[in-house]
Amino acid sequence: MRLWERSTAFRAFRHRNFSLFYTGEIISLSGLWMQRVAMNWLVYRLTGSPLLLGTVDFMAQIPVLLFGSFTGAFLEGRNLRKVIMICQIISMVHAFTLAVLTLTGLVQYWHILLLAGVIGTSDAFEIPARQGFTIRLVEDEQDLGNGIALTSTLFNVTRLVGPTIAGMLIAVVGEGICFLVNGLSYSATLIALAFMRFASPLISKEGRKPVLEGVREGIRYVRGFLPLRNYLGAMALVSFFAFPYMVLLPVFAREILSGGPQTLGFLMGASGLGALAGSVRLALRRSPVGLGKIMAYSCILLGASMGAFSLSRNFYLSLALMALLGFFMVSTLVSCNTLVQTLVDEDKRNRVMSLFIVSAMGLTPLGSLNAGWIASFLGAPATLFMGGSVSLILGVLLWRSWPAMWALSEPVYKRKNLL
């Protein structure tokens, strides 16, 4: 008997399509993290400006906010595998273009800024498509939560591996090779997608509606169902006020902890390890029942961890708090993702998941700008403390409203045979 047939933590691997996709993503996401590190290093080497570095990140993320609400409705009734393949090809061309420009010495800042906008627009379609595609990879909805948690685990494992490899390659051969390796890595996911087989058609023409009508219907559906409204609303506020803590880490590394790039690396590594532990913990759960409580206390403890980190002036204490921060950040994110995925009606999945993407990711770049602006007046510690306070208050409100939300969620889970 295979490991994943015996283990609760790996039961999503019973599904062939999920195993194929996961294997391809191990390679592709490692390449993606290599490119992110190499791109940041390249921009800073060319410009020497933290502001211009942040602008590239903003350009790569803001399309998710601008288009995210519409792409979910646009994707309803479409072949999501084909959409993901097109987006992966765009990402591959993007990486190869960066590689050629860098290796030939022709690269300029405006090239990187323009390409960041292109890949951000592609992500605005690919990320909602992936969310809707996940349920097709795991045929048994009882394994869906495990599949989402394992995907988060994969993301955090590659976040530890990819940057390490990138750092060594940059030191030896430069950034261009990292871009080249990333371009090649996308072929792994493309091959995995090509080899998938599905028992039922991927296209449902009955579900296709005009985009604006689909957006309005998705918003009405969420507003009319208290659990979805509360979970997505809380996620939006946490992503705006709490998730942008990463943008302030360089300030803490240099100004608060009197360190340098290595200090920043240790802080990011501690956050990544905590996030990995949080993903593994949720992967061990058999059922979405109780995730509402987990999301509530994860918000509370995320806020408490952020507040404590903002007050810490000791390097080792700060490392421990960063690990806790990463743990509860991922616990909040994955819990919300699983709750929305398991509560939503199938015919509204893509448009609701697009609202989740906007809530969880689309507001983060605006939150980063807001955090940077506040920090310029009040300082990074005060900014982080306020963001943590918002997360803590939201967690308390979620905890108090959980009985009412569970009363509405329980019939849905019974209907879906998840109880």
N, C-alpha and C positions, 0 to 999 in steps of 0.2 A: 504494500500500500504506500502511495506517495505521501510525502511529508504534509502537503497542503490538504490531503484528504483526511489526515488525522488531527491536524492542528487547527485550533480556532483562529489563530493569528494569520493563517495563509489560505483560508478556505476559498477566497475569490479566485485563486489559481486553479480551482477545479474547472473553470470556464476557459476553454481554449483561446477564444478571442482576447480575453483579458491578459492571459499569459503572453500572447504574441505582442500585444501593445506594450505591456510592461517591459518586456525584453528590449524592444526597439527604443523605448524611452530612456532606458538606462544609459544607452550610448548617446542619444540625441540631447538629453538634458545635461549630461556631463559636458558636451561640446558647447551648449548654450551658456553654462556658467563660465567656461573658459573664455568665451567671447565677451561676456559682460566685464570680467576683470580686465581683459586685454583692451577693451574699448575705453574703459575708464582711465586706464594707464596711458593710453595713446592720447586721449583728449587732454589730460593734464600735462603730458609731455609737450604737446603742441602749443597749449595756451597758457599753462601755469595759473589758470583761473578757476577757483572753486565754483564761481557763479556760472561760468560757461559749462563746467562739468555737470552742474545741476540742471542746466537748461536742456542738455541732451537727454537726461533721464526724464525730464518733464515732457519733452517732445515724444518720447517713446511710450509714455503712459497716458497722456491726455486723450488720444483717440478713443480709448476704452470708455471714458466718461462721455465724450461727445456723441459716439455712435452706438455705445453698448446697449442702450434701451431699444434701439431700432433693429440691431442685428439679430437679436433673439426672435423677434417677430418675423424678420426676413427669412430666418432659417427654418421656420415651421413648415413641415411637409417636404423638406429638401433632403437630398442625400448627404448626410453629415460626413460620411467617410470621404466623399469626393471633395467637400468643402475643406476638410482638414488636409487632404493631400495637396490641394491647390495652395493653401496657406504654407504648408511645409516646403513646397517648391519655391514660393516667394522668399521664404526665410533662407533657403539654400542659396538662391541667387544673391540675396542681400549679403550673406557671409562671403561668398566668392568675390563679389564686387569690392567689399572691404579688403579682402586679402590681396587682390590685384593692385588696388590703389596704394596699399601700405607697402607691399613688397617692391613696387616700382618707385616708391618715394614720391608719388604724386598726390598723396592724400592731404586734404586740407580740412579745416574745421567745418566749413559749410557742407562738404561732402557728408561728413558724419551726421550733421544735424538733419540734412535732407533724408538720409537713409534711416535715421531714427524715426522720422515721421512716417516713412513707408512701412517699416516693420511694426510700428504702433497701430497703423490702420489695419494691417493684416491680423494682428493680435485681437483687434476689436471683433473680428469675425471668428477667429480660431478658438479663442477661449470659451465663448458661449457654445460653440459647436462641440468642443471637447466635453463640456459639462453635460450636454444633451446626449452625447455619444456614449458616455460612461455606462448608462443603464442598459444600452444594447450589448455591451461587452459582458455584463453580468446578468445572465438570464434569470436567475433566482433573486428576487428583490430582497430576500432576507440576507443575501451576501453583499448588498449594495454598500452598506455602511463600511464593511470591511474593505471593499474595493476602493472607496474614497480615502480611507485611512492609509491603505497601502500606497496609494498614489502620492499622498502627502509625505509618507516615509521616503519614497523614491526621490521626491523633490528635495528633501532635506539631506539625504545621503549624497546626492550629486552636488548639492551646494557645498559639501565638505570636500569632495574629491576634485571637482572641476577647477576651483580656484587654486588648489595646491599644484595641480599639473600646469595650469596657466602660468603661475609664478615661476616655475622652473623653465618653461619654454620661453617666456619673455626674457629671462635673464640670459639664456643661451642663444636663441635665434630671433628674438623680437616678436612683436605683436602679430605680424602678418601670418605667421604659421598657425597661431591660435585660430585666426579667422578661417584659414584654409581647413584645419582639422574640423572645425564646427560645421563648415559647409559639407564636408564629407559625412559627418555624423548624421545628418538628416536622412540619408539614404536608409538608415536602420529602421526608422519609423515608417518611411514610405514602403519598404519591403514588408514590414509587419502588417500594414494596412492592406496591401495587395493580397496577402495570403489569408485574410480573414474570410470566414464563411458564415452566413446568417440564414437561420431557418425561415424567417419571414422577410418580406421586402423592406428596404430601408426608406423607401419613399412612400409617403401617405398623402396623396393629392387632396384628400378630403380636408386635411388640416391646414392647407395653404389659404391664407387670407391676405387682403391688402395690408401693407406694413403698418400704416398708421392705425388702422382698425385693430390689428393684432396688439399693438402697443397699448392702446386704450383698454382693450379687453383684459390684458395682463395686469395693468394697474388696478382696474376695477376688481379683478379677482383677488389680488393681494389685499386691497383695502377692505374687502368684504370678509376676509378670513383672518380672525384675530391672531392666531399663532404666526402665520406668515408675515403679517404686518409688523408684529412686534419683533420677530427675529431679524427681518431685513432692516427695520428701522434702527435697531440696536447695532447691527453690523455696520450700517452706514456711519453712525456717530463714532463708533470705536475706530473704524478705518480712517476717519478724518482727524480725530484727536489723539489716538494712541498709536496706531501703526506707523506714523511717520517718525517714530523715535530714531530710526536708523540714520536719518539725515543729520541728526545732532551728535551721533557717536564720535565723529572726528573732533568735535569741540571738547567732549568729555575726555577723550584720549589725551589730547595735548594740554588743554587749559586746566581741567579739573584734576586729572590723575598724573599730570606732568610727564607724559610719555610721548611716544612717537608712533610711526606706522605699525611697529610690532604690537604695541598696546592696542591699537585699533583692531589689528588682526585677531588678537586673543579675545577681545570683546565680541567680535562678530562670530568667532568660532564657538565661544560659549553659548551664544544665542542659538547657533545652528545645532549644537548638541542638545540643548534643551528642547528645541523644536522637534528634533528627531525622536527624543524620548516621548514627547507628547503624541506624536503620530503613532508610534508603536503601541502606546497605551490604548489609544482609541481603536487600533486594529484588533485588539484582543476582545472587543465587545461583540456580542452575538446579535444584539438587537438595538434599534434606535430608541427604545423605551428608556426614559431617564436622561436622554441627551439634553433636554431643555434645562434640567437642573445643572448638568455639567457646564453648559454654556453660561448659565447665570453665575456660578461660583468661579468659572474661569475668568469672566469679565472682572469680578471682584478682585481676584488674586492677581490678575494682570495689572490692574490699577495699583494695588498695594506694592507689587514688585517694582513698577515704574517709579512710584513715589519714593520707595526706599533707595532705589538706584540713584535718583536725583540728589539724595542727601548724602550718599556715600562718598567718602574721600579716600577710601582704602582700596587698593587695586584688587586684592584677593576677594574682598567682600563684594566688590563690583562685579567680578567674574561670576561669583555664585548667583548674584541677583540677575545678571544677564541670562544665565541658564534658566532661571525660574521664569523670567520675562518671555523667553522664547518658547518655553513649555506651555505657558498659559495663553500666549498669542495663538499658537497652532491649535490648542484645544478649543479656543473660541471659534476660530475659523472653520475647522473641520466639523465641529459640532453643528454649527449653523448650516454648512453645506449639506451635511447628511440629513438634518431636519427638513430643509427645504426640498431636497431630492425625494425624500420618502413621503412627504405630505402633499406634494403637488399632484394634481390630476395629470394623467399622461398627455392629454391633448393640449395642455397649456405649459408643458415642461420647458420648452426652449425659451419662450418669452419670459417666464418667471425666472429661469436661470440667468437670463440676460440681466434682469433686475438684481439678482444676487451678485453678478460680476461687477455691476456698477456700484453696488453697495460695498463690496469687499475690496475692490481694486480701483474703481474709477475715481473715487474721491481721495485716494491716497496722495496723488500728485498735488492736488489743491491743499491737502493737509500739510504736505511738506513745505509748500510755499508759506502757508500760514504759520507753521512752526518756526521757520527761518525768520519770518518777519517779527514774530513776538520775541524770539530769542535775541534779536538785535536790540530790543529795548529792555527786556527784563532779564535776559541771560538764559542759557540753556537749562540749568537746573530748575528754575521757576517754571519754564515752559513745559518741561517734562512732568513736573509735579502736577501742573494743572491738567495735562492730558491724562495722567493716571487717575486723577480725581474724577474726571468725567466717566472713565471706564468703570471705576468702582461704583459710582452712583447708578449707572446703567445696569450693572450686575445686580444691585439690590432691587431695582425696579423689576427686572426680569424674574428674580426669585419670588417677589411678592405676587406677580401676576401668573406664575407658573400653574397653580391649581386651575385657574380659569382656562388657560391655554391647553392643559392636559385634558380637561373635560371635552374640548372640541377636537383634540387630536386623537383621542382613544377610538372613536368610531371609524376614523380614517384607517388607523392601523389594523383594526379588526376586519374592515372590508378588504384590506390588502393582505390579510393573513400574516401580519407581522407581530401579532400578539399570541 
